[in-house]
Amino acid sequence: MKLDGPLSLPISVLKGALLTNPHGAEFYITGVSVDIANHEIFIELQERGSVEWSTLKDWSIQLQNSY
């Protein structure tokens, strides 16, 4: 994922952020979950289900002014 701005932030600021995939499709983050046993982070997307954080490396993110 391409990040502009701070590289360290509370997980709570991800909720409501806008993700854009390499094809230009946009999705809002509705939540974040963690699989502690398998060390995986999942991002819950509006109308798309959830995706693993590591699969978003080519996506961009726009954080809302929530912090």
N, C-alpha and C positions, 0 to 999 in steps of 0.2 A: 504494500500500500504506500502511496506517495503522501507524505505528511508535510504540510507547511505550518510553521509556527512551533509551539512548544512540543517537546518530545516526551514530556512526562506530565500526566494529567490523571485526575480521578476517573475511574471507570464510569461513574455516574454521568459524566458529561457526554458519553457516547449515545445515551438514550436521546432520540430526537435528531441525531446527526443525519445528514444526507450522504449516502454512498452512491457513487457513479461507477458503473462497470466500464471496461474498455470499449464497449459498443454504444455507450451513451445512455443506457437504461439507468434510471434513478430509483433508489429504495431508501426508505427511512428506517433507522434502527429503532426497534421497539423494546429491545432488552438485550441483556448479556447473560450468558450462563457458563458455568465452568464444570468440566468433567474432571474432578480432582484425581480420580484413580488413573486416568489416562493422560493427564496433563494437557488437556485441550480446552480451548476457549471457543465458544460458539456465539455468533452474533445473530440475533433474531431480527428478521426483516419483515416489514409490513407487506402482506400479501405474497410472501415468498417462502415462509418457513425460516429455518435457521441454516447458517453456513459456518464452516470452521474458519476462524480468524486467519489461519495460514493460507487459505485459498484466496484471500483478498489483496495479495501483494501488488497487483496491477490496477487496483481500483483507486479512486480518489475519495476523499472525505471532506465534508464541510461541516465544521462544528457549529452549533448554535451558541449564542451569547449567553451561556448558562453558568459561567464560572468567572 
